[in-house]
Amino acid sequence: ILIKTGKWRDAKEPVAKAYSLDPTSFSWAINAGHAMLLSNQFDSANFYYNVAVNNVKSLDEYYLGIEDFDLFIANGWYEAECKAIKKNFHYHYYVRMINLSYIRPQNLNLMEA
């Protein structure tokens, strides 16, 4: 809630602590990424986003991540960075699904991100 209401600096500490308690959680990893991104710490954000995409356990979780980036873009929060990260998140999710054989490469359109 802190992140989506623009209080991302207040979110950094509790999200980082929650992530440290459960680094396999998609929610904690992506929210840690969001807190870092919105605090202008792009390298740290990318670390957490890479963890998050590897922790996605369902299509619903994947779409929650994409929706977060769409919200940030709509709010004008690091718009260029969010577009690039969203595209990267999309790409890595689908590569992971291909590697796990959940989708066939010929059905993949990476330009939709």
N, C-alpha and C positions, 0 to 999 in steps of 0.2 A: 504494500500500500504506500509506503514512504516513497518508493521509486516512482510509481505511476502518478503520484501527486507532486512530483518535482522536488522532493526532499531527499535526493539521492545521497547527499553527503551524510545525512543522519542515518542512512541505511547501510553504509559501508561496514561499520563495526558489527552490527548484529548479523548481517548476511554472511560476512567472512567467518564469524564464529559458528554459525549454523552449518556452513559449508565444511568447516574443519571437523565437525562432529559427524557429518555424513557426506563424504566426497563422491558417493555414488548417486546422489540425488540430482536429478535433472533440475528441479526447481531451485535448489540452493546454488548450483553451479551457474545457471543462467542469470539468476538475480545478482550473484556476485559479479558476473560479467557486466550486467547493466549498471551496477553501482560504480564499477571502475570506468566504464565507458563514459558515463555521465559526469564523472569527476575528472575527465580529460586524461585518464590513465589507460591509453589504448593497448599497450603491450600486455598489461595485466588483464584487461578486458578480453583480449584475444585468447589468452591462456584459459580463462574460465569458459569462454564460448566453445573452445575445442573440447574441453571436458564435458560441457553440457550436451553437445551434439553426440558425443559418444555414450552419454547416459540416457538418451531418449529411449523410452520403453514403449511408446505408443504413438500413433499418428496424431492423437489429440495433443500430446506433449509437444510434438514438432510444431503443430499449428499454433499452440500457445506462444512459442518462441517467435514465430513469424509475426503473429499479431502484436507482440510487444514492440518489435522493430517498426511495424506500421504505425503504431501509436506514437513512438518517438519521432518518426518522420513527420507525421501529421502535426505534431506539436513544435516542429522546427528544432528539435534537440539533436544536435550533431547530425544533421540530415545526410550529408555526403558520407560520413563514416557509417551511419546506420544502414544506408543503402548498400555499401560495400560489404559490411558484415552480414547483412541479411542474405546477400547473394552467396557469400562464402558459406554461411550456415546451411543454406539450401543445397549447395553443391556437395558439401561434406556429408550431409544427411543421406542424399541419394547415393553417393559413392558407398557409404556404409551399408545401405540397403542392398545395393548390387553385390557387395562382398558377402553379405549374409544370404544372398540369393532370394531376397524377398521381391525383387523386381527385376525385370529383364532390361538390359541396356538399351535395346531398340525402342522401349516405351518411355525412355527418359528424354525430357526436353529441358535442358538446363537454362535455356534462355527465358523461361517463364518467371524466374525469380524476380 
